[in-house]
Amino acid sequence: MDKTPKKIKKYVRQALADMPVRTAVANAAETSVASRDKIAGGIPYWELVRRKVRSIKKDVLEHLDEYLIEFESNCQANGIKVHWARDGASAREIVGKIARDCGASMVVKSKSLTTEEVGLNAYLAENGIEPVETDLGECIVQLLGQIPSHLVAPALHLSRQDIGRVFQDKLGVEYTEDPAELTEIARVHLRQKFLSARMGISGANFGIAREGCICVVENECNARLTVSLPKVHVAVMGVEKLIPDMAALPYFLKLLPASATGQKSSSYVNIIGGPGREGAGEGPQEVHVVLLDNGRSRILGDGQLRETLMCIRCGACLNSCPVYRQIGGHAYGWVYMGPIGSALIPQYLGEKEGRYAPSLSSLCGACREICPLEINIPRHLLKLRNKVVRAKQSGFFERIAMKLWAFAAARPLVYRFVTWFPGKFQMLLPGKRAFPAPGYMGRRAIGRFDSKGFAKRFRRMERKND
Ligand code: SF4
């Protein structure tokens, strides 16, 4: 799937014209928010846990260098090989080399946004190594040649009828739309892959510094099979995913499933603390962790935007966002989407390539309210919009409009005229219709202007208040 944030306008138009997808996304998002509210409301001390988790992440980000060194040395003591990847290219090369060294021609993967971020699947395929996604949603979007449309539910935009047709076309099975039968088809398709793969690739929800291990949270058991059946396990994680110690983990495990899927707890919590022990007869012989920077150090250097690195990828902000609910995840043009995607895209890809992303928000604040870490996404989006303007990357018409606005706002007479004129003009239109705004009104309603003008109305209000 050709996806680049440069083409965001085109993707947004396509998404708005696709009513079935809009309906599927809006319904799924609404259901997720309702289940999240129900579960969060029933968890005692929810707000205290939120504050605790926030303070833990804040401390980790402020002392990330120390935590990373502690994590590396404790992982090594546990027999885990730690690799440092400055950017996407070095992460791809590291994983590719490990795959070649163990003779893997096919690898199984559990859901990992970080590997999507670095374009690992395409790289492996180009180098003759078949990557097989084993999370059900990821497996479906991979068969379709798409990227995920949601951080937690990659195939959220598809109906079961769509999935039935994908399995029929790509796996050569009979069409069915029965969820149990569809799951069984995926299970049979993937089981053989698990049994024959020499290498498994996962992400990591958390890296635990003091104990030198990683934690992978999931519901389908595919991650457990990915990290334990093949001879070699590679986990690719962003450097910001660290938490200080095992004692901090339960706080995160309380917030993550409730915010992500409206569950009290996840079905599987995998803690990987090294290769299989001798005599145990199970577990991988080699475990590697690839620590990815890819711009995170730069983000860490910004005292305000650093907060976006606290994200635990629960997806709750997507579900609550009125913009995401209308356009879905693909319209953002990259692997991160929704409110947090709008904030991450320009930071990872730069103000030029990611210039449209910070504008995909109404700044209503629903994302901040629902975020388990209370990340102030609207504030960050404003700063990022400002950076786009300063880098002279805003659109031509936007620049002209802002210049005209600045001109009028600095001249009271001009300002009075431009706020008075539309109201008077619409009085002359047949039926006193709203002021015509071609293009703008094609997709939304425009209210009638006040015929007295803003300045008059404001003065009247002031007099009344006095
Ligand atoms: S920003 Fe907050 S709500 Fe959104 S995915 Fe990250 S942790 Fe979840």
Residues whose N, C-alpha, C, O or C-beta is under 5 A from the ligand:
A	BS01	SF4	C311 I312 R313 C314 G315 A316 C317 I340 C367 I370 C371 P372 L373 I375
